Amino acid sequence: MADYAEVRHPGSQTRTTAEKATGTSQGSDDGDNDHEDEDVESGSGPPCPCPAEAEEPEARRRQFLEACRRKEAQLKQAFARRVKEKEAVLREAERQLQDRFEQLERKQHRETLRLEEKRRALEEEMLAFSKKKTASRMLQSRVSACTSSKKKDKDRKKDQGYRFELLCFDVKACETRGGRKEAEEWEEAYSPRV
């Protein structure tokens, strides 16, 4: 497994661990390569990246993660603040709605009581009116029963009086014209035949 690992050298030549162990390389057979092999194996020189360069990407990564965490915390705080503000607004709106509902409920209750009183008064008035109406009808029926017999008698008398008045009127008219003969003709014309 270690045979396939690659190591980067400053000369930009890549050698596998197996080549290092055998001492062979794929590149040129210069003496420089042998010198590089010795440096790699002995651990001296710049065969691998220096620790400061290796820590730089790690430091950037840590800084980036820290910045992300800070940004996330800020966003969470902003979100929580907005949620609290919205909750406060909603609570206030709910309180106003509740107050309005209670106000309308009280108004409706007062209106219901007022209408109930009016209804009772109207029912009492209707009852009194119906009593008066029945009493009036009863009184009218009694009066009509009593007056019907009197009316018949009166009609008989009235007819005679009417004839008498008519005759008197005709007599006066005839007298003014200067003759009695006309009055007698009128009397014969209007007298009932028996």
C-alpha positions as MATLAB code, in Angstrom:
seq = 'MADYAEVRHPGSQTRTTAEKATGTSQGSDDGDNDHEDEDVESGSGPPCPCPAEAEEPEARRRQFLEACRRKEAQLKQAFARRVKEKEAVLREAERQLQDRFEQLERKQHRETLRLEEKRRALEEEMLAFSKKKTASRMLQSRVSACTSSKKKDKDRKKDQGYRFELLCFDVKACETRGGRKEAEEWEEAYSPRV';
ca = [
       0.000    0.000    0.000;
       2.852    2.330    0.665;
       4.144    1.606   -2.847;
       1.675    4.012   -4.459;
       2.201    7.006   -2.221;
       3.703    9.997   -3.956;
       6.047   12.543   -2.491;
       6.549   15.961   -4.024;
      10.042   17.331   -4.273;
      11.057   20.903   -4.816;
      12.374   20.008   -8.253;
       8.810   19.164   -9.271;
       9.671   15.553   -9.891;
       7.415   12.958   -8.413;
       8.784    9.710   -7.037;
       6.960    6.852   -5.435;
       7.963    5.312   -2.171;
       8.924    2.132   -3.971;
      11.405    4.026   -6.168;
      12.917    5.614   -3.104;
      13.407    2.267   -1.496;
      15.099    0.794   -4.570;
      16.946    3.953   -5.345;
      15.756    4.088   -8.944;
      13.842    6.899  -10.563;
      11.929    7.324  -13.770;
      13.516   10.642  -14.575;
      17.080   11.258  -15.614;
      19.944    9.456  -13.880;
      21.732   12.611  -12.785;
      23.647   12.834   -9.642;
      21.151   15.448   -8.549;
      18.502   12.809   -8.133;
      20.733   10.789   -5.858;
      21.330   13.866   -3.780;
      17.598   14.459   -3.507;
      17.047   10.873   -2.460;
      19.463   11.268    0.336;
      17.771   14.458    1.492;
      14.360   12.813    1.519;
      15.494    9.762    3.362;
      17.582   11.597    5.892;
      14.777   14.124    6.612;
      16.927   17.189    6.080;
      16.184   19.818    3.430;
      12.927   20.868    1.815;
      11.552   17.608    0.372;
       8.049   18.081    1.893;
       6.132   21.262    2.437;
       7.096   23.161    5.506;
       4.806   23.010    8.539;
       3.941   26.738    8.317;
       2.661   26.271    4.771;
       0.679   23.200    5.797;
      -0.889   25.090    8.701;
      -1.885   28.069    6.537;
      -4.804   26.299    4.745;
      -5.870   24.845    8.087;
      -5.801   28.338    9.637;
      -7.825   29.717    6.729;
     -10.293   26.882    7.115;
     -10.606   27.600   10.842;
     -11.062   31.320   10.154;
     -13.705   30.569    7.547;
     -15.563   28.208    9.896;
     -15.360   30.768   12.691;
     -16.696   33.474   10.360;
     -19.495   31.110    9.320;
     -20.333   30.393   12.969;
     -20.375   34.122   13.777;
     -22.569   34.832   10.760;
     -24.873   31.964   11.727;
     -25.103   33.277   15.298;
     -25.874   36.774   14.001;
     -28.553   35.412   11.679;
     -30.071   33.373   14.510;
     -30.133   36.439   16.756;
     -31.666   38.577   14.009;
     -34.243   35.877   13.320;
     -35.056   35.524   17.026;
     -35.376   39.315   17.318;
     -37.726   39.470   14.321;
     -39.772   36.583   15.712;
     -40.095   38.379   19.057;
     -41.098   41.610   17.311;
     -43.709   39.789   15.244;
     -45.003   38.013   18.349;
     -45.314   41.372   20.115;
     -47.174   42.849   17.149;
     -49.459   39.821   16.964;
     -50.121   39.926   20.715;
     -51.038   43.612   20.448;
     -53.325   42.937   17.480;
     -54.917   40.028   19.319;
     -55.470   42.216   22.386;
     -57.075   44.914   20.238;
     -59.299   42.334   18.560;
     -60.309   40.926   21.932;
     -61.146   44.427   23.204;
     -63.169   45.147   20.063;
     -64.980   41.822   20.382;
     -65.866   42.502   24.015;
     -67.038   46.014   23.141;
     -69.269   44.692   20.340;
     -70.552   41.942   22.607;
     -71.541   44.495   25.281;
     -73.184   46.700   22.649;
     -75.126   43.760   21.260;
     -76.239   42.751   24.756;
     -77.510   46.286   25.464;
     -79.297   46.350   22.103;
     -80.859   42.953   22.783;
     -82.154   44.132   26.165;
     -83.536   47.331   24.635;
     -85.300   45.415   21.854;
     -86.653   42.907   24.361;
     -88.174   45.760   26.386;
     -89.685   47.246   23.224;
     -91.091   43.843   22.267;
     -92.716   43.430   25.682;
     -94.202   46.934   25.508;
     -95.504   46.244   22.001;
     -97.033   42.926   23.087;
     -98.761   44.664   26.005;
    -100.017   47.380   23.667;
    -101.275   44.772   21.187;
    -103.032   42.896   23.983;
    -104.691   46.090   25.244;
    -105.703   46.991   21.681;
    -107.221   43.560   21.048;
    -109.177   43.827   24.325;
    -110.467   47.261   23.323;
    -111.332   45.950   19.861;
    -113.329   43.006   21.202;
    -115.078   45.291   23.700;
    -115.896   47.729   20.901;
    -117.281   44.956   18.698;
    -119.423   43.640   21.518;
    -120.723   47.136   22.213;
    -121.422   47.698   18.515;
    -123.310   44.419   18.260;
    -125.450   45.375   21.268;
    -126.064   48.846   19.910;
    -126.880   47.526   16.461;
    -129.321   45.008   17.932;
    -131.062   47.759   19.892;
    -131.004   50.296   17.115;
    -132.159   47.919   14.396;
    -135.690   47.799   15.832;
    -135.666   51.543   16.454;
    -134.349   52.134   12.975;
    -137.230   50.273   11.414;
    -139.676   52.410   13.367;
    -137.734   55.508   12.504;
    -137.623   54.608    8.822;
    -141.362   54.311    8.750;
    -141.735   57.673   10.400;
    -139.021   59.173    8.271;
    -140.713   58.155    5.061;
    -143.929   59.840    6.105;
    -142.101   62.934    7.229;
    -140.269   63.086    3.973;
    -143.518   62.927    2.080;
    -144.978   65.558    4.312;
    -142.029   67.852    3.760;
    -142.205   67.250    0.056;
    -145.853   68.037   -0.011;
    -145.345   71.170    2.025;
    -142.644   72.276   -0.339;
    -144.862   71.663   -3.322;
    -147.780   73.493   -1.710;
    -145.627   76.507   -1.050;
    -144.401   76.442   -4.603;
    -147.906   76.276   -5.948;
    -149.118   79.080   -3.743;
    -146.431   81.330   -4.986;
    -147.382   80.687   -8.550;
    -150.842   81.627   -7.861;
    -152.847   78.510   -8.181;
    -154.013   75.710   -6.058;
    -154.710   73.463   -8.880;
    -151.059   72.611   -9.469;
    -150.645   71.509   -5.869;
    -153.510   69.123   -6.202;
    -151.962   67.637   -9.338;
    -148.702   67.127   -7.538;
    -150.473   65.510   -4.627;
    -152.215   63.075   -6.895;
    -148.981   62.263   -8.650;
    -146.997   61.582   -5.502;
    -149.664   60.127   -3.261;
    -149.401   56.422   -2.596;
    -151.997   54.353   -4.192;
    -153.736   52.183   -1.750;
];
